[in-house]
Amino acid sequence: MTQAEPRTWCDRLQAKLMKAIDAAWETIATSDDPAAIKRARERAKACGDVAAQARKIAAMTRVARPMRPSGGAPPPALPLPTAESAAETPPARAIHRLKGGGRARL
């Protein structure tokens, strides 16, 4: 047995199951035999159940992340805050005014 990526395996299985479901629905649409219709409905339901399980299996596998464009180097460090940048930001206690309540204002 050859190993396949879970996503490609799931896609191939989904395609096969869709063909089987289409054939079952064609039988349901064209047949007058109640036994054939019952078998076709059971087959369509079973195909749907298998498809749901295949999606769950594919979802459990890890998805490969794309490589960083910088070749794996970490991002550059952020500059340290200066006195000018600290003056531009609101004071740390301003969040208390946004939250409301009975806190004393400074």
BABA-960092 format. One record per residue: residue in three letters; x, y, z of N, C-alpha, C in turn. Coordinates in nm, 3 decimals, decimal comma. Layout:
BEGIN
<site code="Ala" n_u="X" n_v="Y" n_w="Z" ca_u="X" ca_v="Y" ca_w="Z" c_u="X" c_v="Y" c_w="Z"/>
...
end
This chain:
BEGIN
<site code="Met" n_u="0,084" n_v="-0,118" n_w="0,000" ca_u="0,000" ca_v="0,000" ca_w="0,000" c_u="0,089" c_v="0,124" c_w="0,000"/>
<site code="Thr" n_u="0,059" n_v="0,217" n_w="-0,084" ca_u="0,138" ca_v="0,340" ca_w="-0,090" c_u="0,079" c_v="0,443" c_w="0,004"/>
<site code="Gln" n_u="0,167" n_v="0,525" n_w="0,057" ca_u="0,123" ca_v="0,631" ca_w="0,148" c_u="0,082" c_v="0,754" c_w="0,067"/>
<site code="Ala" n_u="-0,026" n_v="0,815" n_w="0,105" ca_u="-0,074" ca_v="0,937" ca_w="0,040" c_u="-0,095" c_v="1,042" c_w="0,147"/>
<site code="Glu" n_u="-0,087" n_v="1,165" n_w="0,106" ca_u="-0,117" ca_v="1,274" ca_w="0,198" c_u="-0,264" c_v="1,263" c_w="0,237"/>
<site code="Pro" n_u="-0,297" n_v="1,290" n_w="0,362" ca_u="-0,437" ca_v="1,277" ca_w="0,405" c_u="-0,534" c_v="1,362" c_w="0,323"/>
<site code="Arg" n_u="-0,493" n_v="1,481" n_w="0,282" ca_u="-0,584" ca_v="1,567" ca_w="0,206" c_u="-0,610" c_v="1,508" c_w="0,068"/>
<site code="Thr" n_u="-0,506" n_v="1,456" n_w="0,001" ca_u="-0,528" ca_v="1,397" ca_w="-0,131" c_u="-0,607" c_v="1,268" c_w="-0,120"/>
<site code="Trp" n_u="-0,581" n_v="1,191" n_w="-0,015" ca_u="-0,658" ca_v="1,068" ca_w="0,008" c_u="-0,805" c_v="1,102" c_w="0,026"/>
<site code="Cys" n_u="-0,832" n_v="1,204" n_w="0,107" ca_u="-0,971" ca_v="1,244" ca_w="0,133" c_u="-1,037" c_v="1,294" c_w="0,004"/>
<site code="Asp" n_u="-0,964" n_v="1,372" n_w="-0,075" ca_u="-1,022" ca_v="1,424" ca_w="-0,199" c_u="-1,056" c_v="1,310" c_w="-0,296"/>
<site code="Arg" n_u="-0,964" n_v="1,212" n_w="-0,307" ca_u="-0,992" ca_v="1,099" ca_w="-0,397" c_u="-1,110" c_v="1,017" c_w="-0,348"/>
<site code="Leu" n_u="-1,115" n_v="0,993" n_w="-0,218" ca_u="-1,226" ca_v="0,916" ca_w="-0,161" c_u="-1,358" c_v="0,991" c_w="-0,177"/>
<site code="Gln" n_u="-1,356" n_v="1,122" n_w="-0,157" ca_u="-1,477" ca_v="1,202" ca_w="-0,172" c_u="-1,528" c_v="1,194" c_w="-0,316"/>
<site code="Ala" n_u="-1,437" n_v="1,196" n_w="-0,413" ca_u="-1,478" ca_v="1,187" ca_w="-0,554" c_u="-1,544" c_v="1,053" c_w="-0,583"/>
<site code="Lys" n_u="-1,486" n_v="0,944" n_w="-0,530" ca_u="-1,545" ca_v="0,811" ca_w="-0,550" c_u="-1,683" c_v="0,802" c_w="-0,485"/>
<site code="Leu" n_u="-1,693" n_v="0,856" n_w="-0,365" ca_u="-1,820" ca_v="0,851" ca_w="-0,294" c_u="-1,927" c_v="0,936" c_w="-0,363"/>
<site code="Met" n_u="-1,888" n_v="1,049" n_w="-0,419" ca_u="-1,985" ca_v="1,131" ca_w="-0,492" c_u="-2,037" c_v="1,058" c_w="-0,615"/>
<site code="Lys" n_u="-1,950" n_v="0,985" n_w="-0,684" ca_u="-1,996" ca_v="0,906" ca_w="-0,799" c_u="-2,095" c_v="0,800" c_w="-0,754"/>
<site code="Ala" n_u="-2,067" n_v="0,734" n_w="-0,641" ca_u="-2,157" ca_v="0,631" ca_w="-0,590" c_u="-2,291" c_v="0,692" c_w="-0,547"/>
<site code="Ile" n_u="-2,286" n_v="0,808" n_w="-0,485" ca_u="-2,410" ca_v="0,875" ca_w="-0,444" c_u="-2,491" c_v="0,917" c_w="-0,566"/>
<site code="Asp" n_u="-2,423" n_v="0,969" n_w="-0,668" ca_u="-2,493" ca_v="1,007" ca_w="-0,791" c_u="-2,561" c_v="0,887" c_w="-0,856"/>
<site code="Ala" n_u="-2,491" n_v="0,773" n_w="-0,856" ca_u="-2,551" ca_v="0,652" ca_w="-0,913" c_u="-2,671" c_v="0,607" c_w="-0,831"/>
<site code="Ala" n_u="-2,661" n_v="0,617" n_w="-0,699" ca_u="-2,772" ca_v="0,578" ca_w="-0,613" c_u="-2,893" c_v="0,670" c_w="-0,636"/>
<site code="Trp" n_u="-2,870" n_v="0,800" n_w="-0,649" ca_u="-2,980" ca_v="0,892" ca_w="-0,672" c_u="-3,040" c_v="0,873" c_w="-0,810"/>
<site code="Glu" n_u="-2,958" n_v="0,835" n_w="-0,906" ca_u="-3,012" ca_v="0,805" ca_w="-1,039" c_u="-3,105" c_v="0,684" c_w="-1,032"/>
<site code="Thr" n_u="-3,066" n_v="0,584" n_w="-0,953" ca_u="-3,151" ca_v="0,466" ca_w="-0,934" c_u="-3,282" c_v="0,506" c_w="-0,867"/>
<site code="Ile" n_u="-3,274" n_v="0,592" n_w="-0,768" ca_u="-3,394" ca_v="0,637" ca_w="-0,697" c_u="-3,487" c_v="0,713" c_w="-0,792"/>
<site code="Ala" n_u="-3,428" n_v="0,796" n_w="-0,877" ca_u="-3,509" ca_v="0,878" ca_w="-0,966" c_u="-3,574" c_v="0,798" c_w="-1,078"/>
<site code="Thr" n_u="-3,509" n_v="0,691" n_w="-1,124" ca_u="-3,560" ca_v="0,619" ca_w="-1,242" c_u="-3,631" c_v="0,489" c_w="-1,210"/>
<site code="Ser" n_u="-3,613" n_v="0,435" n_w="-1,090" ca_u="-3,667" ca_v="0,303" ca_w="-1,060" c_u="-3,806" c_v="0,313" c_w="-0,997"/>
<site code="Asp" n_u="-3,886" n_v="0,210" n_w="-1,026" ca_u="-4,017" ca_v="0,198" ca_w="-0,962" c_u="-4,019" c_v="0,086" c_w="-0,859"/>
<site code="Asp" n_u="-3,910" n_v="0,011" n_w="-0,851" ca_u="-3,899" ca_v="-0,103" ca_w="-0,760" c_u="-3,869" c_v="-0,053" c_w="-0,619"/>
<site code="Pro" n_u="-3,958" n_v="-0,076" n_w="-0,521" ca_u="-3,935" ca_v="-0,028" ca_w="-0,385" c_u="-3,809" c_v="-0,087" c_w="-0,322"/>
<site code="Ala" n_u="-3,778" n_v="-0,213" n_w="-0,353" ca_u="-3,658" ca_v="-0,275" ca_w="-0,295" c_u="-3,531" c_v="-0,208" c_w="-0,350"/>
<site code="Ala" n_u="-3,529" n_v="-0,176" n_w="-0,479" ca_u="-3,413" ca_v="-0,109" ca_w="-0,539" c_u="-3,397" c_v="0,032" c_w="-0,483"/>
<site code="Ile" n_u="-3,509" n_v="0,099" n_w="-0,463" ca_u="-3,504" ca_v="0,234" ca_w="-0,405" c_u="-3,451" c_v="0,228" c_w="-0,263"/>
<site code="Lys" n_u="-3,495" n_v="0,130" n_w="-0,185" ca_u="-3,449" ca_v="0,115" ca_w="-0,046" c_u="-3,299" c_v="0,090" c_w="-0,043"/>
<site code="Arg" n_u="-3,250" n_v="-0,001" n_w="-0,131" ca_u="-3,106" ca_v="-0,030" ca_w="-0,136" c_u="-3,027" c_v="0,095" c_w="-0,176"/>
<site code="Ala" n_u="-3,080" n_v="0,170" n_w="-0,273" ca_u="-3,010" ca_v="0,290" ca_w="-0,319" c_u="-3,004" c_v="0,395" c_w="-0,207"/>
<site code="Arg" n_u="-3,112" n_v="0,410" n_w="-0,131" ca_u="-3,111" ca_v="0,505" ca_w="-0,019" c_u="-3,012" c_v="0,463" c_w="0,089"/>
<site code="Glu" n_u="-3,008" n_v="0,333" n_w="0,119" ca_u="-2,913" ca_v="0,284" ca_w="0,218" c_u="-2,769" c_v="0,305" c_w="0,171"/>
<site code="Arg" n_u="-2,746" n_v="0,282" n_w="0,042" ca_u="-2,612" ca_v="0,302" ca_w="-0,013" c_u="-2,573" c_v="0,450" c_w="-0,008"/>
<site code="Ala" n_u="-2,665" n_v="0,539" n_w="-0,042" ca_u="-2,636" ca_v="0,682" ca_w="-0,037" c_u="-2,607" c_v="0,726" c_w="0,107"/>
<site code="Lys" n_u="-2,684" n_v="0,673" n_w="0,201" ca_u="-2,661" ca_v="0,707" ca_w="0,342" c_u="-2,526" c_v="0,656" c_w="0,388"/>
<site code="Ala" n_u="-2,490" n_v="0,534" n_w="0,351" ca_u="-2,360" ca_v="0,478" ca_w="0,389" c_u="-2,246" c_v="0,558" c_w="0,328"/>
<site code="Cys" n_u="-2,261" n_v="0,600" n_w="0,203" ca_u="-2,158" ca_v="0,681" ca_w="0,138" c_u="-2,142" c_v="0,815" c_w="0,211"/>
<site code="Gly" n_u="-2,252" n_v="0,874" n_w="0,252" ca_u="-2,246" ca_v="1,000" ca_w="0,327" c_u="-2,177" c_v="0,983" c_w="0,461"/>
<site code="Asp" n_u="-2,203" n_v="0,871" n_w="0,528" ca_u="-2,137" ca_v="0,844" ca_w="0,657" c_u="-1,986" c_v="0,826" c_w="0,639"/>
<site code="Val" n_u="-1,947" n_v="0,752" n_w="0,535" ca_u="-1,804" ca_v="0,731" ca_w="0,509" c_u="-1,738" c_v="0,863" c_w="0,473"/>
<site code="Ala" n_u="-1,806" n_v="0,947" n_w="0,395" ca_u="-1,750" ca_v="1,077" ca_w="0,358" c_u="-1,729" c_v="1,165" c_w="0,482"/>
<site code="Ala" n_u="-1,823" n_v="1,161" n_w="0,575" ca_u="-1,808" ca_v="1,239" ca_w="0,698" c_u="-1,689" c_v="1,191" c_w="0,779"/>
<site code="Gln" n_u="-1,670" n_v="1,060" n_w="0,788" ca_u="-1,555" ca_v="1,006" ca_w="0,861" c_u="-1,424" c_v="1,044" c_w="0,792"/>
<site code="Ala" n_u="-1,422" n_v="1,042" n_w="0,659" ca_u="-1,301" ca_v="1,079" ca_w="0,585" c_u="-1,266" c_v="1,225" c_w="0,611"/>
<site code="Arg" n_u="-1,366" n_v="1,313" n_w="0,615" ca_u="-1,339" ca_v="1,454" ca_w="0,645" c_u="-1,283" c_v="1,469" c_w="0,785"/>
<site code="Lys" n_u="-1,333" n_v="1,392" n_w="0,881" ca_u="-1,282" ca_v="1,401" ca_w="1,017" c_u="-1,137" c_v="1,354" c_w="1,024"/>
<site code="Ile" n_u="-1,105" n_v="1,248" n_w="0,952" ca_u="-0,967" ca_v="1,198" ca_w="0,950" c_u="-0,875" c_v="1,302" c_w="0,888"/>
<site code="Ala" n_u="-0,917" n_v="1,361" n_w="0,778" ca_u="-0,834" ca_v="1,462" ca_w="0,712" c_u="-0,817" c_v="1,585" c_w="0,802"/>
<site code="Ala" n_u="-0,918" n_v="1,619" n_w="0,880" ca_u="-0,910" ca_v="1,735" ca_w="0,968" c_u="-0,816" c_v="1,710" c_w="1,086"/>
<site code="Met" n_u="-0,798" n_v="1,585" n_w="1,126" ca_u="-0,711" ca_v="1,554" ca_w="1,240" c_u="-0,563" c_v="1,562" c_w="1,205"/>
<site code="Thr" n_u="-0,531" n_v="1,559" n_w="1,079" ca_u="-0,391" ca_v="1,560" ca_w="1,040" c_u="-0,338" c_v="1,701" c_w="1,035"/>
<site code="Arg" n_u="-0,211" n_v="1,713" n_w="1,057" ca_u="-0,147" ca_v="1,844" ca_w="1,060" c_u="-0,133" c_v="1,899" c_w="0,919"/>
<site code="Val" n_u="-0,163" n_v="2,026" n_w="0,904" ca_u="-0,148" ca_v="2,093" ca_w="0,776" c_u="-0,010" c_v="2,156" c_w="0,772"/>
<site code="Ala" n_u="0,063" n_v="2,134" n_w="0,665" ca_u="0,197" ca_v="2,190" ca_w="0,652" c_u="0,187" c_v="2,342" c_w="0,636"/>
<site code="Arg" n_u="0,267" n_v="2,412" n_w="0,713" ca_u="0,269" ca_v="2,558" ca_w="0,703" c_u="0,369" c_v="2,600" c_w="0,595"/>
<site code="Pro" n_u="0,341" n_v="2,710" n_w="0,530" ca_u="0,438" ca_v="2,758" ca_w="0,432" c_u="0,564" c_v="2,809" c_w="0,502"/>
<site code="Met" n_u="0,675" n_v="2,802" n_w="0,433" ca_u="0,802" ca_v="2,848" ca_w="0,488" c_u="0,801" c_v="3,000" c_w="0,500"/>
<site code="Arg" n_u="0,879" n_v="3,050" n_w="0,595" ca_u="0,893" ca_v="3,194" ca_w="0,608" c_u="0,971" c_v="3,248" c_w="0,489"/>
<site code="Pro" n_u="0,932" n_v="3,362" n_w="0,437" ca_u="1,005" ca_v="3,415" ca_w="0,322" c_u="1,147" c_v="3,456" c_w="0,355"/>
<site code="Ser" n_u="1,178" n_v="3,482" n_w="0,483" ca_u="1,313" ca_v="3,526" ca_w="0,520" c_u="1,409" c_v="3,409" c_w="0,535"/>
<site code="Gly" n_u="1,366" n_v="3,290" n_w="0,499" ca_u="1,455" ca_v="3,175" ca_w="0,509" c_u="1,463" c_v="3,118" c_w="0,650"/>
<site code="Gly" n_u="1,367" n_v="3,149" n_w="0,733" ca_u="1,365" ca_v="3,093" ca_w="0,867" c_u="1,421" c_v="3,184" c_w="0,973"/>
<site code="Ala" n_u="1,472" n_v="3,301" n_w="0,936" ca_u="1,526" ca_v="3,394" ca_w="1,034" c_u="1,412" c_v="3,456" c_w="1,115"/>
<site code="Pro" n_u="1,435" n_v="3,482" n_w="1,243" ca_u="1,329" ca_v="3,544" ca_w="1,324" c_u="1,304" c_v="3,687" c_w="1,278"/>
<site code="Pro" n_u="1,186" n_v="3,741" n_w="1,306" ca_u="1,157" ca_v="3,878" ca_w="1,267" c_u="1,247" c_v="3,975" c_w="1,342"/>
<site code="Pro" n_u="1,271" n_v="4,094" n_w="1,288" ca_u="1,357" ca_v="4,190" ca_w="1,357" c_u="1,294" c_v="4,234" c_w="1,489"/>
<site code="Ala" n_u="1,380" n_v="4,267" n_w="1,584" ca_u="1,334" ca_v="4,309" ca_w="1,716" c_u="1,269" c_v="4,446" c_w="1,707"/>
<site code="Leu" n_u="1,168" n_v="4,468" n_w="1,791" ca_u="1,102" ca_v="4,598" ca_w="1,797" c_u="1,188" c_v="4,695" c_w="1,875"/>
<site code="Pro" n_u="1,185" n_v="4,824" n_w="1,841" ca_u="1,266" ca_v="4,922" ca_w="1,916" c_u="1,210" c_v="4,939" c_w="2,057"/>
<site code="Leu" n_u="1,299" n_v="4,971" n_w="2,150" ca_u="1,258" ca_v="4,996" ca_w="2,288" c_u="1,184" c_v="5,129" c_w="2,296"/>
<site code="Pro" n_u="1,086" n_v="5,140" n_w="2,388" ca_u="1,012" ca_v="5,266" ca_w="2,399" c_u="1,103" c_v="5,378" c_w="2,450"/>
<site code="Thr" n_u="1,080" n_v="5,497" n_w="2,398" ca_u="1,156" ca_v="5,614" ca_w="2,440" c_u="1,062" c_v="5,707" c_w="2,516"/>
<site code="Ala" n_u="1,119" n_v="5,817" n_w="2,568" ca_u="1,038" ca_v="5,913" ca_w="2,642" c_u="0,935" c_v="5,978" c_w="2,551"/>
<site code="Glu" n_u="0,971" n_v="6,004" n_w="2,424" ca_u="0,877" ca_v="6,067" ca_w="2,333" c_u="0,760" c_v="5,973" c_w="2,300"/>
<site code="Ser" n_u="0,791" n_v="5,844" n_w="2,279" ca_u="0,684" ca_v="5,752" ca_w="2,245" c_u="0,595" c_v="5,726" c_w="2,366"/>
<site code="Ala" n_u="0,652" n_v="5,734" n_w="2,488" ca_u="0,571" ca_v="5,716" ca_w="2,608" c_u="0,475" c_v="5,832" c_w="2,626"/>
<site code="Ala" n_u="0,516" n_v="5,952" n_w="2,584" ca_u="0,428" ca_v="6,068" ca_w="2,597" c_u="0,312" c_v="6,060" c_w="2,498"/>
<site code="Glu" n_u="0,332" n_v="5,991" n_w="2,386" ca_u="0,226" ca_v="5,979" ca_w="2,286" c_u="0,117" c_v="5,881" c_w="2,328"/>
<site code="Thr" n_u="0,151" n_v="5,782" n_w="2,409" ca_u="0,054" ca_v="5,681" ca_w="2,449" c_u="-0,024" c_v="5,731" c_w="2,570"/>
<site code="Pro" n_u="-0,150" n_v="5,691" n_w="2,581" ca_u="-0,229" ca_v="5,734" ca_w="2,697" c_u="-0,176" c_v="5,667" c_w="2,824"/>
<site code="Pro" n_u="-0,204" n_v="5,725" n_w="2,937" ca_u="-0,157" ca_v="5,664" ca_w="3,063" c_u="-0,218" c_v="5,527" c_w="3,084"/>
<site code="Ala" n_u="-0,150" n_v="5,444" n_w="3,162" ca_u="-0,193" ca_v="5,307" ca_w="3,184" c_u="-0,327" c_v="5,300" c_w="3,256"/>
<site code="Arg" n_u="-0,360" n_v="5,399" n_w="3,335" ca_u="-0,483" ca_v="5,396" ca_w="3,412" c_u="-0,605" c_v="5,441" c_w="3,331"/>
<site code="Ala" n_u="-0,585" n_v="5,482" n_w="3,207" ca_u="-0,698" ca_v="5,525" ca_w="3,125" c_u="-0,794" c_v="5,410" c_w="3,099"/>
<site code="Ile" n_u="-0,746" n_v="5,288" n_w="3,108" ca_u="-0,833" ca_v="5,173" ca_w="3,087" c_u="-0,942" c_v="5,168" c_w="3,194"/>
<site code="His" n_u="-0,912" n_v="5,216" n_w="3,313" ca_u="-1,012" ca_v="5,216" ca_w="3,420" c_u="-1,129" c_v="5,308" c_w="3,387"/>
<site code="Arg" n_u="-1,100" n_v="5,418" n_w="3,318" ca_u="-1,210" ca_v="5,507" ca_w="3,279" c_u="-1,298" c_v="5,441" c_w="3,173"/>
<site code="Leu" n_u="-1,237" n_v="5,362" n_w="3,087" ca_u="-1,315" ca_v="5,293" ca_w="2,985" c_u="-1,403" c_v="5,184" c_w="3,046"/>
<site code="Lys" n_u="-1,352" n_v="5,118" n_w="3,147" ca_u="-1,428" ca_v="5,011" ca_w="3,211" c_u="-1,545" c_v="5,066" c_w="3,292"/>
<site code="Gly" n_u="-1,534" n_v="5,189" n_w="3,337" ca_u="-1,641" ca_v="5,245" ca_w="3,420" c_u="-1,622" c_v="5,204" c_w="3,565"/>
<site code="Gly" n_u="-1,718" n_v="5,234" n_w="3,647" ca_u="-1,709" ca_v="5,195" ca_w="3,786" c_u="-1,667" c_v="5,312" c_w="3,872"/>
<site code="Gly" n_u="-1,647" n_v="5,287" n_w="3,998" ca_u="-1,621" ca_v="5,392" ca_w="4,095" c_u="-1,474" c_v="5,412" c_w="4,125"/>
<site code="Arg" n_u="-1,388" n_v="5,390" n_w="4,033" ca_u="-1,245" ca_v="5,410" ca_w="4,058" c_u="-1,212" c_v="5,558" c_w="4,058"/>
<site code="Ala" n_u="-1,118" n_v="5,593" n_w="4,141" ca_u="-1,077" ca_v="5,733" ca_w="4,148" c_u="-0,998" c_v="5,771" c_w="4,024"/>
<site code="Arg" n_u="-1,022" n_v="5,890" n_w="3,976" ca_u="-0,949" ca_v="5,939" ca_w="3,859" c_u="-0,825" c_v="6,013" c_w="3,906"/>
<site code="Leu" n_u="-0,717" n_v="5,988" n_w="3,837" ca_u="-0,593" ca_v="6,058" ca_w="3,872" c_u="-0,561" c_v="6,166" c_w="3,776"/>
end
